[in-house]
Amino acid sequence: MDRAAFFADLRKGLLGPTLDQDEVSGCEAVLDAMAGLPLSWCAYALATAYHETAHTMQPISEFGGPKYLTRMYDITGARPRLAHDMGNTTPGDGVKYSGRGFVQLTWKSNYAKASAVTGEDLIAHPEKAMRIDLAAKIMRNGMEHGWFTGKALRHYLPDAKGTLAQYTDARRIINGTDKAGLIASYALQFEAALSKGGWA
């Protein structure tokens, strides 16, 4: 792929008129992780990362302090049964296995899946999910295999170019229909840049 052509196209739109190093390194991490997958899948991964990281293209930690994270994810919080079912069986797991990455990886059970695909012990060291290359691999596998909602890229997107409607529906892979149309518009712009770069 001609990454110079890809970035030149992005400078005209979403990430223009200049690109900072964080934007470049974030895009490159996603491109590396998505290698070998269809055009529309890569476009949607880039769009998702762009949206979920507040346009920084860098992995982020979930907003909210220990009190909020405990309430959401801990067996001592507001959803103890769900916490237990998702592997958070010890008090403190809610904070330890809270959201990190391009797409928020949560729950100990999902950190275990991510450990298996990255080769890193994210159970002992969950903070490693913030490492940019690992965050990109986690996003790829989560979107490809339906870790986040049970829905996967193959359920919504074709091998080649996607449509606005297909990209809008693909939001169900991550978070229902929240901001679905907006993220779909980003995906079309990333798709155009990937096409300029000769993604294959």
WOSULGI-V576264 format. One line per field, one symbol per residue. phi: phi as a letter, one per 20 degrees, with the letter a starting at -180 (. if undefined). A space follows every 50 residues. Layout:
# WOSULGI-V576264
phi: ???
This chain:
# WOSULGI-V576264
phi: .efffgfffffecgdeecdeffffffffffgffegnefgfffgffffffg ffdlmemcgceffoegffffffcdfeeecfffgffeneddgoffffdefb ofdffcmfffffffffeemdeeffcffffefgffgffffgffffdmfecn ecgffcdefdfddgffffffgffdblcglgffffffffffgfffffemgb
